[in-house]
Amino acid sequence: MPVIIEDDVWIAGDVVINPGVTIGGGSVIGSGSVVTKNIPKNVVALGNPCSVHREITEKDKSDWEAMYEAYQASIE
């Protein structure tokens, strides 16, 4: 069975993804997770078995963009 990984997904190291699983767009899978069930969009999921830890909010996205801009300014 195919594994479906949608756009903008980040999968950390040593993750096992079982056959037939879909990982929703914009999600983050934590290190060492064993993904046995579908993961929805825009969540942080981790563990064995992998489960949703929390949703990724618009505030998370704006905070990340601000940190990235600050980093870019510091290296220029």
PyMOL Python script that loads the backbone (N, CA, C, O; Angstrom):
from pymol import cmd

cmd.read_pdbstr("""\
ATOM      1  N   MET A   1       0.842  -1.182   0.000  1.00  0.00           N
ATOM      2  CA  MET A   1       0.000   0.000   0.000  1.00  0.00           C
ATOM      3  C   MET A   1       0.890   1.248   0.000  1.00  0.00           C
ATOM      4  O   MET A   1       1.904   1.281   0.697  1.00  0.00           O
ATOM      5  N   PRO A   2       0.524   2.265  -0.766  1.00  0.00           N
ATOM      6  CA  PRO A   2       1.369   3.455  -0.850  1.00  0.00           C
ATOM      7  C   PRO A   2       1.302   4.315   0.405  1.00  0.00           C
ATOM      8  O   PRO A   2       0.295   4.340   1.113  1.00  0.00           O
ATOM      9  N   VAL A   3       2.386   5.008   0.658  1.00  0.00           N
ATOM     10  CA  VAL A   3       2.458   6.039   1.699  1.00  0.00           C
ATOM     11  C   VAL A   3       2.288   7.369   0.993  1.00  0.00           C
ATOM     12  O   VAL A   3       2.938   7.621  -0.021  1.00  0.00           O
ATOM     13  N   ILE A   4       1.419   8.225   1.519  1.00  0.00           N
ATOM     14  CA  ILE A   4       1.190   9.542   0.914  1.00  0.00           C
ATOM     15  C   ILE A   4       1.688  10.598   1.876  1.00  0.00           C
ATOM     16  O   ILE A   4       1.230  10.686   3.016  1.00  0.00           O
ATOM     17  N   ILE A   5       2.634  11.400   1.405  1.00  0.00           N
ATOM     18  CA  ILE A   5       3.169  12.515   2.185  1.00  0.00           C
ATOM     19  C   ILE A   5       2.828  13.778   1.419  1.00  0.00           C
ATOM     20  O   ILE A   5       3.360  14.025   0.337  1.00  0.00           O
ATOM     21  N   GLU A   6       1.935  14.575   1.990  1.00  0.00           N
ATOM     22  CA  GLU A   6       1.476  15.793   1.315  1.00  0.00           C
ATOM     23  C   GLU A   6       2.542  16.887   1.394  1.00  0.00           C
ATOM     24  O   GLU A   6       3.602  16.680   1.983  1.00  0.00           O
ATOM     25  N   ASP A   7       2.260  18.057   0.800  1.00  0.00           N
ATOM     26  CA  ASP A   7       3.219  19.159   0.714  1.00  0.00           C
ATOM     27  C   ASP A   7       3.577  19.734   2.089  1.00  0.00           C
ATOM     28  O   ASP A   7       2.774  19.705   3.022  1.00  0.00           O
ATOM     29  N   ASP A   8       4.806  20.256   2.188  1.00  0.00           N
ATOM     30  CA  ASP A   8       5.311  20.985   3.350  1.00  0.00           C
ATOM     31  C   ASP A   8       5.311  20.155   4.628  1.00  0.00           C
ATOM     32  O   ASP A   8       5.027  20.680   5.704  1.00  0.00           O
ATOM     33  N   VAL A   9       5.622  18.879   4.523  1.00  0.00           N
ATOM     34  CA  VAL A   9       5.733  18.000   5.688  1.00  0.00           C
ATOM     35  C   VAL A   9       7.195  17.907   6.073  1.00  0.00           C
ATOM     36  O   VAL A   9       8.066  17.809   5.208  1.00  0.00           O
ATOM     37  N   TRP A  10       7.470  17.936   7.386  1.00  0.00           N
ATOM     38  CA  TRP A  10       8.834  17.762   7.878  1.00  0.00           C
ATOM     39  C   TRP A  10       8.852  16.487   8.688  1.00  0.00           C
ATOM     40  O   TRP A  10       8.094  16.344   9.648  1.00  0.00           O
ATOM     41  N   ILE A  11       9.719  15.553   8.306  1.00  0.00           N
ATOM     42  CA  ILE A  11       9.850  14.274   8.992  1.00  0.00           C
ATOM     43  C   ILE A  11      11.248  14.215   9.584  1.00  0.00           C
ATOM     44  O   ILE A  11      12.243  14.263   8.861  1.00  0.00           O
ATOM     45  N   ALA A  12      11.315  14.111  10.904  1.00  0.00           N
ATOM     46  CA  ALA A  12      12.604  14.063  11.597  1.00  0.00           C
ATOM     47  C   ALA A  12      13.275  12.711  11.367  1.00  0.00           C
ATOM     48  O   ALA A  12      12.750  11.859  10.650  1.00  0.00           O
ATOM     49  N   GLY A  13      14.432  12.528  11.980  1.00  0.00           N
ATOM     50  CA  GLY A  13      15.207  11.311  11.792  1.00  0.00           C
ATOM     51  C   GLY A  13      14.620  10.091  12.466  1.00  0.00           C
ATOM     52  O   GLY A  13      13.895  10.191  13.456  1.00  0.00           O
ATOM     53  N   ASP A  14      14.946   8.940  11.912  1.00  0.00           N
ATOM     54  CA  ASP A  14      14.609   7.635  12.475  1.00  0.00           C
ATOM     55  C   ASP A  14      13.106   7.424  12.636  1.00  0.00           C
ATOM     56  O   ASP A  14      12.665   6.811  13.608  1.00  0.00           O
ATOM     57  N   VAL A  15      12.318   7.929  11.684  1.00  0.00           N
ATOM     58  CA  VAL A  15      10.861   7.771  11.705  1.00  0.00           C
ATOM     59  C   VAL A  15      10.494   6.564  10.846  1.00  0.00           C
ATOM     60  O   VAL A  15      11.036   6.376   9.757  1.00  0.00           O
ATOM     61  N   VAL A  16       9.566   5.748  11.352  1.00  0.00           N
ATOM     62  CA  VAL A  16       9.028   4.610  10.605  1.00  0.00           C
ATOM     63  C   VAL A  16       7.606   4.969  10.203  1.00  0.00           C
ATOM     64  O   VAL A  16       6.801   5.373  11.042  1.00  0.00           O
ATOM     65  N   ILE A  17       7.298   4.821   8.911  1.00  0.00           N
ATOM     66  CA  ILE A  17       5.953   5.100   8.403  1.00  0.00           C
ATOM     67  C   ILE A  17       5.404   3.796   7.820  1.00  0.00           C
ATOM     68  O   ILE A  17       5.957   3.247   6.867  1.00  0.00           O
ATOM     69  N   ASN A  18       4.318   3.315   8.401  1.00  0.00           N
ATOM     70  CA  ASN A  18       3.728   2.063   7.947  1.00  0.00           C
ATOM     71  C   ASN A  18       3.013   2.226   6.611  1.00  0.00           C
ATOM     72  O   ASN A  18       2.616   3.335   6.251  1.00  0.00           O
ATOM     73  N   PRO A  19       2.845   1.126   5.870  1.00  0.00           N
ATOM     74  CA  PRO A  19       2.157   1.173   4.581  1.00  0.00           C
ATOM     75  C   PRO A  19       0.726   1.699   4.715  1.00  0.00           C
ATOM     76  O   PRO A  19       0.044   1.430   5.704  1.00  0.00           O
ATOM     77  N   GLY A  20       0.289   2.445   3.714  1.00  0.00           N
ATOM     78  CA  GLY A  20      -1.081   2.927   3.661  1.00  0.00           C
ATOM     79  C   GLY A  20      -1.367   4.184   4.449  1.00  0.00           C
ATOM     80  O   GLY A  20      -2.516   4.622   4.506  1.00  0.00           O
ATOM     81  N   VAL A  21      -0.349   4.782   5.065  1.00  0.00           N
ATOM     82  CA  VAL A  21      -0.525   5.971   5.900  1.00  0.00           C
ATOM     83  C   VAL A  21      -0.434   7.236   5.048  1.00  0.00           C
ATOM     84  O   VAL A  21       0.368   7.315   4.117  1.00  0.00           O
ATOM     85  N   THR A  22      -1.273   8.229   5.382  1.00  0.00           N
ATOM     86  CA  THR A  22      -1.202   9.556   4.771  1.00  0.00           C
ATOM     87  C   THR A  22      -0.800  10.552   5.846  1.00  0.00           C
ATOM     88  O   THR A  22      -1.365  10.560   6.940  1.00  0.00           O
ATOM     89  N   ILE A  23       0.187  11.397   5.527  1.00  0.00           N
ATOM     90  CA  ILE A  23       0.609  12.474   6.428  1.00  0.00           C
ATOM     91  C   ILE A  23       0.162  13.778   5.787  1.00  0.00           C
ATOM     92  O   ILE A  23       0.600  14.131   4.692  1.00  0.00           O
ATOM     93  N   GLY A  24      -0.721  14.491   6.488  1.00  0.00           N
ATOM     94  CA  GLY A  24      -1.321  15.710   5.964  1.00  0.00           C
ATOM     95  C   GLY A  24      -0.329  16.842   5.806  1.00  0.00           C
ATOM     96  O   GLY A  24       0.661  16.927   6.533  1.00  0.00           O
ATOM     97  N   GLY A  25      -0.605  17.708   4.848  1.00  0.00           N
ATOM     98  CA  GLY A  25       0.257  18.837   4.525  1.00  0.00           C
ATOM     99  C   GLY A  25       0.528  19.747   5.708  1.00  0.00           C
ATOM    100  O   GLY A  25      -0.352  19.997   6.532  1.00  0.00           O
ATOM    101  N   GLY A  26       1.758  20.238   5.782  1.00  0.00           N
ATOM    102  CA  GLY A  26       2.142  21.189   6.808  1.00  0.00           C
ATOM    103  C   GLY A  26       2.415  20.579   8.163  1.00  0.00           C
ATOM    104  O   GLY A  26       2.625  21.312   9.130  1.00  0.00           O
ATOM    105  N   SER A  27       2.420  19.260   8.266  1.00  0.00           N
ATOM    106  CA  SER A  27       2.626  18.608   9.559  1.00  0.00           C
ATOM    107  C   SER A  27       4.098  18.355   9.833  1.00  0.00           C
ATOM    108  O   SER A  27       4.926  18.363   8.923  1.00  0.00           O
ATOM    109  N   VAL A  28       4.410  18.129  11.105  1.00  0.00           N
ATOM    110  CA  VAL A  28       5.759  17.817  11.569  1.00  0.00           C
ATOM    111  C   VAL A  28       5.683  16.489  12.313  1.00  0.00           C
ATOM    112  O   VAL A  28       4.837  16.312  13.190  1.00  0.00           O
ATOM    113  N   ILE A  29       6.574  15.551  11.962  1.00  0.00           N
ATOM    114  CA  ILE A  29       6.642  14.258  12.628  1.00  0.00           C
ATOM    115  C   ILE A  29       7.941  14.211  13.428  1.00  0.00           C
ATOM    116  O   ILE A  29       9.024  14.365  12.864  1.00  0.00           O
ATOM    117  N   GLY A  30       7.836  14.000  14.734  1.00  0.00           N
ATOM    118  CA  GLY A  30       8.989  14.018  15.632  1.00  0.00           C
ATOM    119  C   GLY A  30       9.909  12.818  15.476  1.00  0.00           C
ATOM    120  O   GLY A  30       9.495  11.763  14.996  1.00  0.00           O
ATOM    121  N   SER A  31      11.154  12.986  15.883  1.00  0.00           N
ATOM    122  CA  SER A  31      12.185  11.952  15.784  1.00  0.00           C
ATOM    123  C   SER A  31      11.759  10.650  16.454  1.00  0.00           C
ATOM    124  O   SER A  31      11.151  10.658  17.524  1.00  0.00           O
ATOM    125  N   GLY A  32      12.084   9.551  15.817  1.00  0.00           N
ATOM    126  CA  GLY A  32      11.842   8.241  16.389  1.00  0.00           C
ATOM    127  C   GLY A  32      10.396   7.786  16.384  1.00  0.00           C
ATOM    128  O   GLY A  32      10.080   6.741  16.953  1.00  0.00           O
ATOM    129  N   SER A  33       9.514   8.541  15.759  1.00  0.00           N
ATOM    130  CA  SER A  33       8.094   8.188  15.757  1.00  0.00           C
ATOM    131  C   SER A  33       7.830   6.973  14.878  1.00  0.00           C
ATOM    132  O   SER A  33       8.545   6.715  13.910  1.00  0.00           O
ATOM    133  N   VAL A  34       6.785   6.233  15.240  1.00  0.00           N
ATOM    134  CA  VAL A  34       6.304   5.124  14.430  1.00  0.00           C
ATOM    135  C   VAL A  34       4.884   5.489  14.020  1.00  0.00           C
ATOM    136  O   VAL A  34       3.957   5.443  14.829  1.00  0.00           O
ATOM    137  N   VAL A  35       4.728   5.857  12.736  1.00  0.00           N
ATOM    138  CA  VAL A  35       3.447   6.354  12.234  1.00  0.00           C
ATOM    139  C   VAL A  35       2.629   5.159  11.745  1.00  0.00           C
ATOM    140  O   VAL A  35       2.940   4.551  10.721  1.00  0.00           O
ATOM    141  N   THR A  36       1.566   4.834  12.507  1.00  0.00           N
ATOM    142  CA  THR A  36       0.733   3.678  12.181  1.00  0.00           C
ATOM    143  C   THR A  36      -0.638   4.069  11.644  1.00  0.00           C
ATOM    144  O   THR A  36      -1.338   3.239  11.065  1.00  0.00           O
ATOM    145  N   LYS A  37      -1.025   5.336  11.835  1.00  0.00           N
ATOM    146  CA  LYS A  37      -2.335   5.829  11.388  1.00  0.00           C
ATOM    147  C   LYS A  37      -2.151   7.150  10.662  1.00  0.00           C
ATOM    148  O   LYS A  37      -1.107   7.791  10.783  1.00  0.00           O
ATOM    149  N   ASN A  38      -3.167   7.558   9.905  1.00  0.00           N
ATOM    150  CA  ASN A  38      -3.117   8.828   9.184  1.00  0.00           C
ATOM    151  C   ASN A  38      -2.928   9.990  10.153  1.00  0.00           C
ATOM    152  O   ASN A  38      -3.461   9.987  11.262  1.00  0.00           O
ATOM    153  N   ILE A  39      -2.153  10.987   9.710  1.00  0.00           N
ATOM    154  CA  ILE A  39      -1.894  12.198  10.489  1.00  0.00           C
ATOM    155  C   ILE A  39      -2.571  13.354   9.752  1.00  0.00           C
ATOM    156  O   ILE A  39      -2.369  13.513   8.548  1.00  0.00           O
ATOM    157  N   PRO A  40      -3.383  14.173  10.462  1.00  0.00           N
ATOM    158  CA  PRO A  40      -4.081  15.274   9.788  1.00  0.00           C
ATOM    159  C   PRO A  40      -3.126  16.401   9.385  1.00  0.00           C
ATOM    160  O   PRO A  40      -1.939  16.373   9.711  1.00  0.00           O
ATOM    161  N   LYS A  41      -3.661  17.381   8.681  1.00  0.00           N
ATOM    162  CA  LYS A  41      -2.881  18.541   8.243  1.00  0.00           C
ATOM    163  C   LYS A  41      -2.550  19.450   9.420  1.00  0.00           C
ATOM    164  O   LYS A  41      -3.301  19.541  10.391  1.00  0.00           O
ATOM    165  N   ASN A  42      -1.389  20.130   9.306  1.00  0.00           N
ATOM    166  CA  ASN A  42      -0.969  21.204  10.220  1.00  0.00           C
ATOM    167  C   ASN A  42      -0.983  20.810  11.695  1.00  0.00           C
ATOM    168  O   ASN A  42      -1.594  21.480  12.527  1.00  0.00           O
ATOM    169  N   VAL A  43      -0.287  19.692  12.003  1.00  0.00           N
ATOM    170  CA  VAL A  43      -0.146  19.269  13.393  1.00  0.00           C
ATOM    171  C   VAL A  43       1.297  18.873  13.663  1.00  0.00           C
ATOM    172  O   VAL A  43       2.065  18.598  12.742  1.00  0.00           O
ATOM    173  N   VAL A  44       1.651  18.850  14.941  1.00  0.00           N
ATOM    174  CA  VAL A  44       2.896  18.253  15.398  1.00  0.00           C
ATOM    175  C   VAL A  44       2.503  16.897  15.969  1.00  0.00           C
ATOM    176  O   VAL A  44       1.675  16.819  16.876  1.00  0.00           O
ATOM    177  N   ALA A  45       3.093  15.834  15.441  1.00  0.00           N
ATOM    178  CA  ALA A  45       2.782  14.485  15.894  1.00  0.00           C
ATOM    179  C   ALA A  45       4.079  13.774  16.254  1.00  0.00           C
ATOM    180  O   ALA A  45       5.109  13.983  15.614  1.00  0.00           O
ATOM    181  N   LEU A  46       4.021  12.929  17.288  1.00  0.00           N
ATOM    182  CA  LEU A  46       5.222  12.240  17.732  1.00  0.00           C
ATOM    183  C   LEU A  46       4.859  11.031  18.564  1.00  0.00           C
ATOM    184  O   LEU A  46       3.715  10.874  18.991  1.00  0.00           O
ATOM    185  N   GLY A  47       5.837  10.182  18.788  1.00  0.00           N
ATOM    186  CA  GLY A  47       5.673   9.051  19.688  1.00  0.00           C
ATOM    187  C   GLY A  47       5.576   7.710  18.997  1.00  0.00           C
ATOM    188  O   GLY A  47       5.615   7.601  17.772  1.00  0.00           O
ATOM    189  N   ASN A  48       5.447   6.684  19.839  1.00  0.00           N
ATOM    190  CA  ASN A  48       5.322   5.311  19.378  1.00  0.00           C
ATOM    191  C   ASN A  48       4.194   4.646  20.153  1.00  0.00           C
ATOM    192  O   ASN A  48       4.384   4.240  21.299  1.00  0.00           O
ATOM    193  N   PRO A  49       3.019   4.531  19.536  1.00  0.00           N
ATOM    194  CA  PRO A  49       2.676   4.936  18.179  1.00  0.00           C
ATOM    195  C   PRO A  49       2.522   6.452  18.072  1.00  0.00           C
ATOM    196  O   PRO A  49       2.207   7.127  19.052  1.00  0.00           O
ATOM    197  N   CYS A  50       2.745   6.967  16.886  1.00  0.00           N
ATOM    198  CA  CYS A  50       2.686   8.402  16.644  1.00  0.00           C
ATOM    199  C   CYS A  50       1.266   8.915  16.850  1.00  0.00           C
ATOM    200  O   CYS A  50       0.305   8.331  16.351  1.00  0.00           O
ATOM    201  N   SER A  51       1.147  10.019  17.594  1.00  0.00           N
ATOM    202  CA  SER A  51      -0.157  10.646  17.806  1.00  0.00           C
ATOM    203  C   SER A  51       0.009  12.159  17.779  1.00  0.00           C
ATOM    204  O   SER A  51       1.112  12.679  17.942  1.00  0.00           O
ATOM    205  N   VAL A  52      -1.093  12.848  17.574  1.00  0.00           N
ATOM    206  CA  VAL A  52      -1.071  14.303  17.482  1.00  0.00           C
ATOM    207  C   VAL A  52      -0.763  14.894  18.857  1.00  0.00           C
ATOM    208  O   VAL A  52      -1.428  14.590  19.847  1.00  0.00           O
ATOM    209  N   HIS A  53       0.261  15.745  18.889  1.00  0.00           N
ATOM    210  CA  HIS A  53       0.644  16.442  20.109  1.00  0.00           C
ATOM    211  C   HIS A  53      -0.090  17.776  20.208  1.00  0.00           C
ATOM    212  O   HIS A  53      -0.610  18.135  21.265  1.00  0.00           O
ATOM    213  N   ARG A  54      -0.126  18.514  19.074  1.00  0.00           N
ATOM    214  CA  ARG A  54      -0.845  19.789  19.037  1.00  0.00           C
ATOM    215  C   ARG A  54      -0.989  20.256  17.600  1.00  0.00           C
ATOM    216  O   ARG A  54      -0.310  19.766  16.697  1.00  0.00           O
ATOM    217  N   GLU A  55      -1.895  21.224  17.404  1.00  0.00           N
ATOM    218  CA  GLU A  55      -2.068  21.834  16.089  1.00  0.00           C
ATOM    219  C   GLU A  55      -1.007  22.904  15.868  1.00  0.00           C
ATOM    220  O   GLU A  55      -0.496  23.486  16.825  1.00  0.00           O
ATOM    221  N   ILE A  56      -0.678  23.161  14.612  1.00  0.00           N
ATOM    222  CA  ILE A  56       0.205  24.258  14.235  1.00  0.00           C
ATOM    223  C   ILE A  56      -0.704  25.430  13.880  1.00  0.00           C
ATOM    224  O   ILE A  56      -1.529  25.332  12.971  1.00  0.00           O
ATOM    225  N   THR A  57      -0.550  26.536  14.599  1.00  0.00           N
ATOM    226  CA  THR A  57      -1.436  27.684  14.440  1.00  0.00           C
ATOM    227  C   THR A  57      -0.809  28.757  13.549  1.00  0.00           C
ATOM    228  O   THR A  57       0.367  28.683  13.193  1.00  0.00           O
ATOM    229  N   GLU A  58      -1.616  29.747  13.203  1.00  0.00           N
ATOM    230  CA  GLU A  58      -1.103  30.899  12.450  1.00  0.00           C
ATOM    231  C   GLU A  58      -0.049  31.639  13.264  1.00  0.00           C
ATOM    232  O   GLU A  58       0.901  32.174  12.692  1.00  0.00           O
ATOM    233  N   LYS A  59      -0.197  31.681  14.590  1.00  0.00           N
ATOM    234  CA  LYS A  59       0.803  32.326  15.447  1.00  0.00           C
ATOM    235  C   LYS A  59       2.147  31.604  15.337  1.00  0.00           C
ATOM    236  O   LYS A  59       3.193  32.252  15.288  1.00  0.00           O
ATOM    237  N   ASP A  60       2.129  30.287  15.299  1.00  0.00           N
ATOM    238  CA  ASP A  60       3.374  29.530  15.110  1.00  0.00           C
ATOM    239  C   ASP A  60       4.051  29.936  13.815  1.00  0.00           C
ATOM    240  O   ASP A  60       5.263  30.148  13.778  1.00  0.00           O
ATOM    241  N   LYS A  61       3.263  30.043  12.753  1.00  0.00           N
ATOM    242  CA  LYS A  61       3.816  30.396  11.452  1.00  0.00           C
ATOM    243  C   LYS A  61       4.403  31.802  11.454  1.00  0.00           C
ATOM    244  O   LYS A  61       5.491  32.012  10.917  1.00  0.00           O
ATOM    245  N   SER A  62       3.697  32.782  12.056  1.00  0.00           N
ATOM    246  CA  SER A  62       4.216  34.153  12.091  1.00  0.00           C
ATOM    247  C   SER A  62       5.441  34.253  13.002  1.00  0.00           C
ATOM    248  O   SER A  62       6.373  35.000  12.703  1.00  0.00           O
ATOM    249  N   ASP A  63       5.449  33.502  14.120  1.00  0.00           N
ATOM    250  CA  ASP A  63       6.624  33.489  15.007  1.00  0.00           C
ATOM    251  C   ASP A  63       7.842  32.934  14.270  1.00  0.00           C
ATOM    252  O   ASP A  63       8.943  33.472  14.391  1.00  0.00           O
ATOM    253  N   TRP A  64       7.643  31.851  13.502  1.00  0.00           N
ATOM    254  CA  TRP A  64       8.741  31.256  12.742  1.00  0.00           C
ATOM    255  C   TRP A  64       9.280  32.242  11.710  1.00  0.00           C
ATOM    256  O   TRP A  64      10.493  32.378  11.556  1.00  0.00           O
ATOM    257  N   GLU A  65       8.387  32.928  11.006  1.00  0.00           N
ATOM    258  CA  GLU A  65       8.826  33.897  10.009  1.00  0.00           C
ATOM    259  C   GLU A  65       9.627  35.023  10.651  1.00  0.00           C
ATOM    260  O   GLU A  65      10.625  35.467  10.083  1.00  0.00           O
ATOM    261  N   ALA A  66       9.208  35.492  11.822  1.00  0.00           N
ATOM    262  CA  ALA A  66       9.940  36.554  12.532  1.00  0.00           C
ATOM    263  C   ALA A  66      11.325  36.063  12.954  1.00  0.00           C
ATOM    264  O   ALA A  66      12.305  36.797  12.824  1.00  0.00           O
ATOM    265  N   MET A  67      11.415  34.833  13.457  1.00  0.00           N
ATOM    266  CA  MET A  67      12.714  34.285  13.852  1.00  0.00           C
ATOM    267  C   MET A  67      13.625  34.132  12.638  1.00  0.00           C
ATOM    268  O   MET A  67      14.823  34.403  12.718  1.00  0.00           O
ATOM    269  N   TYR A  68      13.061  33.699  11.522  1.00  0.00           N
ATOM    270  CA  TYR A  68      13.850  33.528  10.303  1.00  0.00           C
ATOM    271  C   TYR A  68      14.371  34.869   9.802  1.00  0.00           C
ATOM    272  O   TYR A  68      15.534  34.977   9.413  1.00  0.00           O
ATOM    273  N   GLU A  69      13.521  35.890   9.810  1.00  0.00           N
ATOM    274  CA  GLU A  69      13.949  37.228   9.389  1.00  0.00           C
ATOM    275  C   GLU A  69      15.043  37.771  10.296  1.00  0.00           C
ATOM    276  O   GLU A  69      15.994  38.387   9.815  1.00  0.00           O
ATOM    277  N   ALA A  70      14.919  37.551  11.605  1.00  0.00           N
ATOM    278  CA  ALA A  70      15.950  38.001  12.556  1.00  0.00           C
ATOM    279  C   ALA A  70      17.263  37.280  12.282  1.00  0.00           C
ATOM    280  O   ALA A  70      18.331  37.889  12.332  1.00  0.00           O
ATOM    281  N   TYR A  71      17.186  35.991  11.995  1.00  0.00           N
ATOM    282  CA  TYR A  71      18.386  35.215  11.680  1.00  0.00           C
ATOM    283  C   TYR A  71      19.042  35.747  10.401  1.00  0.00           C
ATOM    284  O   TYR A  71      20.258  35.937  10.356  1.00  0.00           O
ATOM    285  N   GLN A  72      18.235  35.986   9.366  1.00  0.00           N
ATOM    286  CA  GLN A  72      18.779  36.494   8.107  1.00  0.00           C
ATOM    287  C   GLN A  72      19.471  37.841   8.326  1.00  0.00           C
ATOM    288  O   GLN A  72      20.541  38.087   7.771  1.00  0.00           O
ATOM    289  N   ALA A  73      18.867  38.705   9.127  1.00  0.00           N
ATOM    290  CA  ALA A  73      19.474  40.000   9.402  1.00  0.00           C
ATOM    291  C   ALA A  73      20.788  39.858  10.156  1.00  0.00           C
ATOM    292  O   ALA A  73      21.703  40.657   9.957  1.00  0.00           O
ATOM    293  N   SER A  74      20.891  38.865  11.008  1.00  0.00           N
ATOM    294  CA  SER A  74      22.110  38.683  11.821  1.00  0.00           C
ATOM    295  C   SER A  74      23.290  38.178  10.995  1.00  0.00           C
ATOM    296  O   SER A  74      24.438  38.380  11.391  1.00  0.00           O
ATOM    297  N   ILE A  75      23.041  37.531   9.863  1.00  0.00           N
ATOM    298  CA  ILE A  75      24.154  37.000   9.062  1.00  0.00           C
ATOM    299  C   ILE A  75      24.530  37.912   7.902  1.00  0.00           C
ATOM    300  O   ILE A  75      25.481  37.625   7.176  1.00  0.00           O
ATOM    301  N   GLU A  76      23.794  39.008   7.719  1.00  0.00           N
ATOM    302  CA  GLU A  76      24.120  39.922   6.622  1.00  0.00           C
ATOM    303  C   GLU A  76      25.173  40.901   7.016  1.00  0.00           C
ATOM    304  O   GLU A  76      25.565  41.744   6.208  1.00  0.00           O
TER     305      GLU A  76
END
""", "prot")
cmd.dss("prot")
cmd.show_as("cartoon", "prot")
cmd.util.cbc("prot")
cmd.orient("prot")
